[in-house]
Amino acid sequence: MIISKTPYRIPLTGGGTDLDFYFKKKGGELFSVAINQYVYVHLQERKIESNYLIQATDSEFANNIKDLKHILIRETLKFFKITEKMHIGTYTTIPTKTGLGTSSAMIVGLINCIKKFKNLHLSNLEIIKKAYEIERNVCKLYGGWQDQIISQYGGLVKIKIDKKSKLNIKKIKISSKIKKTIHNHLLLVYTKIKRESSKVVLSQKKREEKIIRYYDKIKNLNKFLINALQSKNSEVLADIFKEHWEYKKKLSNQMTSKSINILFEKLIRKYNFSGGKLVGAGGGGFFLMVTKNKKSVIKRLKKDRIGFIDFKVENIGSRIIES
């Protein structure tokens, strides 16, 4: 039995500039951080059975790979030419389709399991590129590069992508000041809305000529992020996220909704959050919110039964925890 543990991620600034319609024109740049929420993938050969068993949101049996309905698992097995009959299961610590990179984390975790099972020699970059190829090109789930990168690397990462798709990945040393800011002032607040991220992102691609300038502004916020994380004044970070959210809402009519806007205003007004932004592609999922007094806010959110995640930084990327 092989089990991998792969972290979810939160894009901080520059998110979306890793989409091909942008970086092939302007070059992408973003900061993303892995958190202590995970996708677990279990892989085991079914030596005395003649079919595959997949246990994810749904369970299924199939005699042939091509008959598997789970497209991500099916295409990953085909990509690596797995001929053995397998039992594969996935488990997530937070809801899927909520903007934190579930699909990419699952594929990265599965590749690491296959790497162990087949004793393959794959570098971090090779795993990232294969995960991207499977998800974006084979499965046609449109999106960027950051999810695969941060799932494999963990920690706080600065990602640059040039116009020819060359990746420059730099893992940032997390100082005590940065850790304190993240752990003492940031919360994820759940909108209770799930969505297909690729559909939201595709709606942006159709408007690429009209929204390039907003992505320029979103990328420009990278200049201020590290200083804001190191600042004792959390409102500096709150202002960056608020500005990010204002630009993000202009990218697509699927980015937000009346209920999402009402919740955001409620979080600012009633719970005294300093600012925040919707995480991921948009349309639902989680708000990343900044607060001066986390303990007080958590107490009030619990009282009003509003879902949230009090997360910490996960410095380790996808790894095998049992084999």
N, C-alpha and C positions, 0 to 999 in steps of 0.2 A: 504494500500500500504506500502510495506517494501522496503527500499533501503539501500544497503550496499556500502561502499566506501573502497576499498582495494588498498594499494600502490604497485607499481612495485618495483623491487629491482636491485641493481648492485652488483655482486660479486667482491670483491676487491682482495683478495689473497686466495689461497687454493681451488678455485673453481674446482669442479670435483672430489675432494677427498671424496665427499659425495655420490659417485656412489658405488653401492654394491660390484662390483668386486675389488674396491680398499679398502674401509674401512673394509671389512670382512677379509682382509689380514693385513693391516697396521694401521687401524684406521684413520678416517677422521678428518680434522680440517680446518676451513675456517672462513673468515670474510666477511660479507655481509651487505649492507646498503640499507634501504628503501628510496625512493625518492618521490618527490611531483608530480608524475604522477600516474594515477589511473585507476582501473577497477571498474565500477559501475554495480551493479546487482539489478534489480527491480523484486520483486515477489508480486503477488496479486492473490488471489483466484477468479476464474471465477464462481461466485455463480449462475448466470442465464444461463450459457453456459454448454454444455456437452462435450467440447473438450479442449485440451491444445493449447496454443498459445505461440510459442517461437520466439523471435525476437533477433537475434544475427547478424552475417554477412549475413545470410539468414533468412527469415521468414518462419515459417511452422505451420500448424495445424495438430493435431492428436487426434483421439478418445481414443487411448490407449498409455500408456507410452512406451511400446515396439516398437511402430511405429515411435517414435521420431528419427530423423536422427542425431541430435546433441548429440554425444555420451557422452560428459562430463555432460551435463544437464540431459540426460536420465538416466545415471547410478547413478548420485547423487540422483535423485528423487527415483529411485528404492532402493538404499542403505538405505534411510531413510523411505521407505515404505509410500511414499506420495500417498494417494488415492484421494485427492481433485484435481479437475481440476484447472490448474494453468496458469497464464500469467507470463512468465519470459522473461525479456529483459536484454541485456548486452550492455554496452557502454565503450569504451576505449579512453583514451586521446592521445595515441600514436599507431602506427601500430602494429598489432599482428604479431606473428612469427618473432620477431626481437631480441630475446635473453634476454628479461627482465622479463620473467616469467609470461606471460599472462594466460596460462591455469591454473596454480596453483593458481594465484590470483583470477581468476574467480570462481574456485571451493571453495576456502576459503570464498570468499564473498557470494556465494550461500549457503554454510553451515551456515554462520552467519544469513542469512535471514531465513533459515529453523529453526534454533535455536530459533529465535524470534517468528516465526509463530507458532511453536509447543510448545513454552515455555520449551525448553529443557535445562537441566543443563549440559553444556559442558565446560570443562576447555580449556585453550589455547592449552595445549598439546594434549587433546582429539580431538580438531578440526584439529590440524596438522596431527595427526596420521590417522584420518578418511579421510582427503583430500589426503594424500599420498596413502592410500589403494585404494581409488577410481581411482586416476589418474594412479598410477604405476601398481597396481595388477589387478584391474577390467578392466580398459580401455587399459592396456598394453602399456602405453606411457612411455617408459624407461627414467629414469632420477634420480636425487638425491633428497635430503631432504631439501636443503636450501630454495627453492622457497616457499614451504608451511610455513616454519618457519618464514622467514622474512616478508611474507605477513601478518601473524597473529600478529607478535610482533612489527613490525616497528622499526625505529631507526637503530643504529649500533650494530650488533650482532656477537658474537663469538660463533661458533657452533663446538662441538666435537661429534663424533660418534665412539663408541668403536666397537670392532670386533663382538659383539653380538647385534649390532644395537641400543644400549642404547644411548639416546640423552642427551647431556649436553649443555644447552642453556644459554648464559650469555649476557645480554644487557649491552653494554658499555656506560658509561656516556660520552656524547659528550662535551668535553671542548671547550672553546672559540677558542683555537688554532686549534683544529680539525675542527670545524665549519668553521673557516676562510680559512683553507687550501682547504676544499671541495668546498666552495662557491666561492672562489677567483681564484682557479687554475684548476678546473676540468670541462670538457665539454663532452657531448655525441655527436659524429658526425655520421650521418646516412650514411650507405653504399648503401642504396636503394636496398638491396638484402634481400629477405625473404626466410626462409627455415624451414623445419620441424626439430626441435631440437632433437627429439627422434631418428631420422635417423642418425644424425651426432654422437650422443652419442653411439648408437649401433655399429657404425663403429669402435669406440674405444674399445668397449667390445670385439670385435673379435680379437683385437691385444693386449689384456691385458698383456700378459707376456712380450711383447716388450716395453710397455710404462709405466710400474709401476715405473721405475726409474725416468721418467720425472715428474710423479705425486709426487714422493718423493721430488724433487727439488721445485715443485710448492708449496707444503705444507710447505717447509722450509722457504719460503718467508714470512710466517705469523710472524716470529720472528721479522721482521724489520718494519712491517706495522704501528703500533701505533706510534712508534718514528718518522717515516717518516711523518705521518699525523700531528704530533705536531711540526715538524721542520719548521723553517722559510724558509728553502731552498726547494722549490718545486721540484728541480731536483732530490733529493733523492727519492721521490715518483715516478718520471718519470723513473728512472733507475730500480726500482722494477717492474714497469709495462712492461718496455721493455724486461726485463729478463723473466718475466712471458709469454709474447707473443712469445718469441723465443722457450721456452719449449712447449708452447701450439701448435705451428705449427707442432711439431714433433709427435703429438698424432694421427693424422689421415690425409689422403690425402683430406678429405672433410672439413678440418678446415679452409683452406684459398683458394684463387684462384688468378689468375693473376691480375684481376681487383681490388681485395681487397688489394693485395700487392702494386699495383701502387698507390691506394688512400692513403695508410698508408705512403708511401715514400713522396707523395705530401704534406701531412699534416705536416710532419717533415720538409721538405725542403722549401716549399713555405709559410707556415703559421707559421713557427717557433715554433711548438709544441715541447716540450722537450722529450716527449715519450708517450707511451700509449699501449693499448692492446684491442683486440676484446673481447666484453662482451658475456657471456653465452656460449652455446654449441659450437659456431663457425659456419663458413660457410656463415655469413652475419650478418645483424642487425646493431649494433652500435659499434663504437670504443669509449672507454673511454680514453680521451686524457688529458694530463697535459700541461698547458701553464703558462708562467710567467706573461703575460699581457692579461688577458681575454677580456677586453674592446676592445683592438686593434684587437685581433683575431676575435671576434664576428663581428666587423665592416667589416672585409675582407671576412669572410664567407658569410655574407649577400650580399655583393657586387657580389660575385661569385655564389650566389644561391646554396650554399651547406647546406643541412639540418643539424640542430643541436638542442640539447636541453640543455639549461642553467638551470640545476636542483638545487634543494636544498634538504636537508635531511628532511624526513618525520618521526617524532619520534613516531607517533601513527600508530598502525597496523589496520587491518580490523575492521570496526565499522559500526553500524547502524546509518544512518543520518536522516532517516525518517521512521516512523511507525504509 
